[in-house]
Amino acid sequence: MSRPALLTSAVTFGHLRRSFPVRPRAFASTSSKDGRAEVQGSGRRPINYLSHRTATTVHIPDKLRTDDMPAQVISGKEISAGIRAKLREEVQKMQEEVPGYRPGLAVVQVGNDEASNVYIRMKMKAAEEAGMNGRHIKMPQDTTQNELVTQINQLNADPGVHGMIIQLPLDTTQPIDSHLVLNTIDPAKDVDGLHDVNSAKLARGNLSDCFVPCTPRGCLELIKSTGTDVDGKNAVVVGRSKIVGAPMSELLTWNHATVTVCHSHTKNLDQVCREADILVVAIGRAQMVKGSWIKPGAVVIDCGINSIPDATKKSGKRLVGDVDYPEALEVASAVTPVPGGVGPMTVAMLMQNTVENAQKALQKYKASVWNISYLPLRLKTPVPSDIEVATAQTPKNVDDLAREIGLQPHEVDLYGKKKAKVSLSVLERLKDVPNGKYVVVTGITPTPLGEGKSTTTIGLTQALGAHLKKNVFACVRQPSQGPTFGIKGGAAGGGYSQVIPMDEFNLHLTGDIHAITAANNLLAAAIDTRIFHESTQTDKALYGRLVPTKDGARKFSPIQMRRLEKLGITKTNPDDLSEEEVADFARLDIDKSTITWQRVMDTNDRYLRKITIGQSPTEKGITRETNFDITVASEIMAVLALTTSLADMRERLGRMVVASDTKGRPVTADDLGLGGALTVLMKDAIRPNLMQNLEGTPVFVHAGPFANIAHGNSSILADKIALKLVGPNGFVVTEAGFGADIGMEKFFDIKCRYSGLVPHVVVLVATVRALKMHGGGPKVTAGAPLPREYKEENIGLVEAGCSNLRKQIENALHFGIPVVVAINGFATDTESEMQAVIKKAKEFGAFDAVICSHWANGGAGATDLAQAVERASQQSSDFHFLYDVKLPLEEKIEAIAKKIYGADGIELSEQAQAAINRYKSQGFNDLPICMAKTHLSLSHDPERKGAPTGFTLPIRDVRASVGAGFIYPLVGTMSTMPGLPTRPCFYDIDLDPDTEEVKGLF
């Protein structure tokens, strides 16, 4: 007898509804009664399923059904095959969007249960067929609960895992709470749907925001594949397990069936089952539900799988379900077989849950806008002190901020509640995300008071984020505690454009500077100790202690193998070296007059500028004069700022040159055996520090190298991570120390050369105050009242001082990058003075010039600047370096002097020329140049303001930071250890013992 079948399919699940054509297995003709296709054929036929999202609908009108009509066999095997085929297509689409992207499924197994092994092999095979990344983590039987929880948390933190299941039962010899274990899985990866969070969401009907357990979801798809409209039907679920029965009843309920749940205490179970239009059985009792229990025409879904004796089988047994299948075929309209019914669908739904979660993750991955909350500012007039403004704002918890900007929990290590370290693994996770726009903030030649580059950097990011709703990161240097307690104060910005918490920013932060201090001083100690031991021991004794016998054998350590390679010694057995080779290996023969490595501390202490060490009798008269530098002057700080990876940092630290030997060869940290140990001390410091500004947008605080003897920029790694996190439509704003002639030039020629990053916009900060100084105004002295000329309108002074503005705009344009001038307004500036600056800036070639009031008004005072920066970032640029590093050192120095400073040329002292010759012979010619000169003038003379010309730049000496990767010529005398003034800042700093609030920082 023929049975009609509708040639379309439709299903509703959660918020999805789609229709697909059906391809019937038998020949179809059209019925004249209802226009539906009539399938020619008889007997039991599997129902095809052609989509992973919708079930094939085969309508069987009751009026065409007869009692002798056999039930439709619902083939889960064929339906699941259609699902898996569709999943393969979905995975391929994802890989077309992001090459290499694959949904990841992790299955965690404890023990070696054979049935579990079979199920897991099925799951891994299905994952492979779908193009997914299947991972089977098999743990031994004696795995403890803590070990299992640790493994689960590692998978929770793995962005490549989109779905995770725990294979039950746990085959363990240890007490393990399986409920606790299941609830350790991140609910967002719980593709089995067994976490309490997902169970609760399902119970509330929140189907679009939870994982439905795989078996119930598969059952619903099988029901709908028959063409049955669940809405309004009577459904009976026999069984109430957490895995099948309970979620099945909830799923049917929220698909608008009237559901009855039966269990071992249900009275008259057979009668209740006979009322069901849809009967789902999951009780684990072989063939319990008989044909007499089934309502004629009902759809029966059998979730059971039981083994019963069968002499006809080779194994002596066969698998059956909870329903008496032969009897059900005679009564029901559609029945699932066992095996081949629900089982394949469970695996298919596991794959589908994982793929759908991977699709969600991909959309987040590609999302261009963060879901970030901003902090409101409550502005006061007059503006209170910086510390009062900072403490009046309540920062977000940094873990909330991290989540808002797309960081994974495992990528963030909290240091308290308001700051955190961020893992470098973010770069690998986001490697395919295009970078955002890269903006550098610099300034004209400043007064000794500074012109507000840090404040402008923070104000600009507050404007771009909180007001223009752009993804934006500020990347700034960590300040030294020396100036914080000295005369300059902190460096968190100022007014209503600050990094917060301001006290934590300006003090210890996460200990990076302390780590640098420890590493630097360990190396300093190693230098003098090595000199001492070499002077008091024979070659043989020295070699014996450097390569001792342990357990009857001697061997070189890996770092000693590096030294052998450097010396050209190919022998690897310590006993094979000749006496000459032993002496060459063991003795560094450091020439004390060439030592450039100093001890450091992060405190201004003028009495450490020159000291004598080795005065104790135990040092046997081996003394020398040396000095302390402030920590931020250490080459290790510059290495931290310029490194691009942990491996790169290890190499840079190892090749730092600390002196020359008596033959003129460079002596490195690796020669002293210290490169690895220094890396260990710096392993946490390499990770950027996450904080926020007053309006709640993120800030990376990382590295703080000097801007004269070093390059004066925050770290490459912070910039790189931030550029990935903001995405292609976002902005990263970083600051270059001192004026554009120093910090900006080094940003381009050193930092960008090593990072490979291409900037989009230069923001050049100018103030009326500084321009008046350059125009011939009275001397500005830190700590002294400003002269009258700086408080009264004087357009003539401003216009005369614009010569410096012109030169610094020209300097930026040398690199092919558009310039936006930010006029940092003060209360004493007049509108006419600021308009004069705007007019001149545009005449000099600036893309735009904008008046800013971010100090007084926060981000709202920099929105015009933000809009100008956004427009400028869309301009074409022609970025290029100022010089080719292959040029001789002298020519590179001269290029900077002439093109950036406006000098006629350079004059090298004999000492400088000798150093250049030495560095060339040692192979360091191709390093970029880091000029060390005053920041108070374009020239070498801090008293020459404006844009001086007609001068020759004197180079007193030339030194090398080989590990950091630059040569630094000294123009004049550079102090690397500041002193304290008569009245340092620390007079005003105190702690409220009741509230623990810091007072007096600025």
Number of C-alpha atoms within 10 A of each C-alpha: 12 14 19 21 24 20 19 17 23 19 23 17 17 15 7 10 11 13 16 18 14 19 14 18 13 12 11 20 14 13 13 9 6 9 10 17 18 21 21 16 14 12 12 14 15 18 24 25 29 24 24 20 21 23 31 30 28 23 19 18 11 9 6 11 17 13 12 9 20 19 25 21 21 29 26 30 22 19 27 29 21 19 24 26 15 18 25 18 13 19 21 18 14 20 15 11 12 15 11 10 19 23 27 23 29 23 17 21 25 23 19 15 16 10 9 18 15 10 13 19 12 14 24 21 14 20 27 13 14 26 20 24 18 22 17 14 13 14 18 13 16 14 17 17 17 11 12 19 18 13 15 23 15 12 22 24 15 16 15 18 22 27 29 27 20 21 18 12 13 19 19 19 13 12 10 16 10 14 11 12 16 21 16 17 22 18 22 18 23 28 30 24 27 24 24 13 17 24 23 14 17 23 17 11 17 15 18 13 12 22 28 28 27 27 26 26 23 25 28 20 26 32 25 21 28 26 20 20 18 21 13 13 17 19 26 26 25 29 21 19 13 13 18 23 24 18 25 31 25 21 25 24 19 19 20 16 21 19 22 17 19 20 15 10 7 11 10 9 15 15 13 19 27 18 18 25 24 29 27 29 26 24 25 15 16 17 20 14 23 16 21 16 21 27 22 21 22 24 29 32 27 29 28 24 22 16 13 14 11 12 10 9 9 8 9 11 14 16 14 20 28 24 32 17 20 14 16 26 21 20 26 25 26 28 29 29 26 22 20 15 27 29 23 22 28 23 22 30 26 27 27 23 25 27 27 19 22 26 19 13 16 17 12 13 17 17 14 16 16 20 13 20 15 19 17 12 16 11 14 11 7 7 14 14 14 22 21 17 22 25 17 12 19 14 22 21 16 23 20 14 24 21 15 16 20 17 17 19 16 17 17 22 17 18 14 11 12 19 28 24 22 25 19 20 13 21 18 9 15 17 12 15 17 15 23 23 23 22 23 23 27 34 31 32 30 26 21 15 13 18 25 22 28 27 22 32 28 38 37 31 34 37 27 29 27 23 16 17 15 21 28 32 33 29 30 29 24 27 24 27 22 24 21 22 23 22 20 17 20 25 24 28 24 26 24 33 33 29 33 28 22 28 21 16 20 23 19 15 22 20 12 25 27 18 21 26 22 19 25 24 20 16 22 19 13 16 23 20 13 15 17 17 14 18 14 11 11 14 17 13 14 19 17 15 10 15 18 15 12 8 6 6 11 14 15 15 11 11 16 20 16 17 18 19 12 12 12 10 15 11 14 14 11 17 12 10 15 11 11 9 16 18 17 15 20 22 20 21 18 23 16 16 12 14 18 15 21 21 21 24 25 19 20 24 17 15 12 19 16 13 11 11 15 15 12 10 8 8 14 12 12 15 14 13 11 16 17 21 24 25 32 29 25 26 27 28 26 28 27 30 27 29 25 19 16 16 10 14 25 22 19 24 28 25 21 25 23 25 21 21 18 14 9 14 18 21 21 23 24 23 24 18 20 19 23 17 18 24 21 14 19 24 15 16 22 27 27 28 27 25 29 27 29 31 30 25 29 28 27 30 27 30 35 27 30 25 25 26 26 28 31 27 31 30 32 25 24 29 24 21 24 30 28 22 28 26 24 17 16 25 29 28 27 30 27 26 28 25 27 31 28 28 27 28 26 25 24 23 21 22 23 17 17 16 17 10 16 18 23 25 28 30 31 26 28 28 25 30 27 27 28 23 23 29 22 16 21 14 13 17 12 13 12 7 8 14 13 10 14 21 15 11 17 17 19 13 21 26 20 18 25 26 20 24 30 20 24 27 27 19 21 24 18 17 18 18 24 26 29 27 29 31 25 25 24 15 8 12 18 16 12 12 17 21 16 16 27 20 14 18 23 17 12 17 15 23 20 21 26 24 21 26 23 28 26 23 20 30 31 24 23 30 25 19 29 26 16 21 28 21 14 20 21 12 12 11 17 12 16 16 15 17 15 14 17 12 14 14 23 16 15 20 23 18 18 22 24 17 17 22 25 21 21 14 18 19 14 18 14 12 13 19 18 14 17 24 14 17 22 14 12 12 9 19 22 18 24 25 26 29 27 25 25 20 24 20 24 29 27 22 17 12 10 15 24 26 21 17 14 9 17 16 24 19 23 17 20 21 18 24 25 22 24 27 24 23 26 23 27 21 21 16 11 12 14 21 24 19 19 16 11 8 11 17 20 14 10 12 14 13 11 9 8 6 7 9 13 17 15 18 21 24
